[in-house]
Amino acid sequence: MAWQIIFWISLLLILQSYIVYPLLLHLLSLNKKNNDVFFSRNDNLPFVSVILSVYNEEHVIIEKLRSIFNTDYPEERFELLVGSDGSTDKTNHILHLYSIEHSSLRFFPFHERKGKGQVINRLRSEAKGEILIFTDAQVMFTPQLIFHLTRHFKNKSIGLVGANIVNKRVDNSGISRQEWSFMSREIRLKHMEGKIWGTMNGAYGACYAVRNELFTPVPEGYSVDDFFITMKVLEKKYKSILDLEAVGYENVPNRLREEFRRRIRISAGNFKNLVYFYKLLWPPFTGLSFSFLSHKVLRWICPFLLILVILANVFLYSFHPFYKVTLYIQAVLLVIPFIDHLLRKIGLHIVILRFITHFYTMNLALFAGFLKFIKGSETDIWQPTKRSE
């Protein structure tokens, strides 16, 4: 009886995070709006500080800078602060030249690596804007992005606005299609959370805006700064939303090994955030606690739930024919990543197999990240992930 309870509770919690919760969000978000109070183009728009932390981004930094300065937001109403975290390529040289051409670009070279969190803390201390826009070098701004993010802050209850990151290129040879699907799903979930409760759980760190007065400095060693900043805004009872019209373009990762490494780092940071923000799970049944539990916490503990389902299923194998079938199904699913790996070596790419591989690999990364968190070896020093070309 105990193993049946463990099996079904674990399975239902997995289904809650991946299936039930998204369907519920879809139903609850029908006919709801993010916000009804906007700045118009004719208003006195708030001054914006765009904050960019970079490390060895010589291949994309020129395109990134051009995309920012080509936006239709009045140039006299924004500044760009760029911190180079110990870059060793041509990034610093390019930024120095651009800072000469554009007086609104303020360049801060760091000769020793500090980590992204500490770089953005320093840049924020120098920022003059009422609104801060944090962004990564890999995300290219569309002309309307700054305005679409900023316009929501006329509503005094809104503290943070996330951008809609659109992926430009996908193919079947690596994991870019699976990453595109995952990120698109995450964007939809966050958008619906914002519409229903104003509780978008964790802005996508590549591009989001926050009120300067609500920014909380990122503690040293925190590797998931975007989630920390978002949850601090929600903790202060302000809304966090996502604007689908605030579009930025980014190529998705295509190499499983590099993305696996990145997810381990993020996972370690997620568990640190869980320890920091667990109090937001109480009181239960509020929009914030329910969305935090269903969208994030259950996702983070999914590897442990998968282990419990398999373990319980082994003990229940002789209990009923149903459990024999479920154990066989799980065995097949666990073998698929190895089959997919062998097929990939001979040039065969089967999309459904790649999705299953991606699911189990990312859960393995979550588990490895938990072990890294337990060891206390997580860091906010990062390496840029190579993207699909």
JOVEN-V918549 format. One line per field, one symbol per residue. ss: DSSP state (~ for helix, > for strand, _ for the rest). phi: phi as a letter, one per 40 degrees, with the letter a starting at -180 (. if undefined). burial: b if it has 24 or more other C-alpha atoms within 12 Angstrom, else e. A space follows every 10 residues. Layout:
ss: ???
phi: ???
burial: ???
This chain:
ss: _~~~~~~~~~ ~~~~~~~~~~ ~~~~~~~~~_ __________ _______>>> >>>>______ ~~~~~~~~~_ ____~~~>>> >>>>>_____ ~~~~~~~~~~ ~___>>>>>> _____~~~~~ ~~~~~~____ >>>>>____> >___~~~~~~ ~~~~___>>> >>>>>>>___ _____~~~~~ ~~~~~~~~~~ ~~~~~~__>_ ______>>>> >~~~______ ____~~~~~~ ~~~~~___>> >>>>>>>>>> __>__~~~~~ ~~~~~~~~~~ ~~~~~~~~~~ ~_____~~~~ ~~~~~~~~~~ _~~~~~~~~~ ~~~~~_____ ~~~~~~~~~~ ~~~~~~~~~~ ~~~~~_____ ~~~~~~~~~~ ~~~~~~~~~~ ~~~~~_____ ______>__
phi: .cccccdccc cccccdccbc cdcccdcccd gbbcabbbcc cccccccbbc bbbbafbdcb cccccccccc cccdccbabb bbbccgcbbc dccccccccc cbcccbbbcb cbcbgddccc cccccccbcc bbbcabcccc ccdcdccccc dcccccccba bccccbccbb accbbccccc ccccccdccc ccdcccbgbd cgccccaaba cdcccbdccc gccbcccdcc ccccccgccb bbbccccbba cccbbccccc cccccccdcc ccccccbdcc cbccgcdccc cccccbcccc cddccccccc ccccccdcca ddcccccccc cccccddccc cccccbgcbb dcccccdccc cccccccccc cccccgbcac cbbdccbcc
burial: eeebebbbeb bebbebbbee bbeebeeebe eeebbeebee eeeebbbbbb bbbbbbbbeb bbbbbebbbe bebbbebbbb bbbbbbbeee bbebbeebbe eeebbbbbbb eebbbbbbbb bbbbeebbbb bbbbbbbbbb bbebbbbbbb bbbbeebbbb bbbbbbbbeb bbbbbbbbbb bbeebbbbbb bbbbbbbbbb bbbbbbbbbb bbebbbbbbe bbbbbbbbbb bbbbbeebbb bbbbbbbbbb bbbbbbebbb bbbbbbbbbb bbbbeebeeb beeeeebbbb bbbbbbbbbb bbbbbbbbbb bbbbebeeee eebeebbeee eebbebbeeb beeeeeeebb bebbbbbbbb bbbbbbbbbb ebbeeeebbb bbebbbbbe
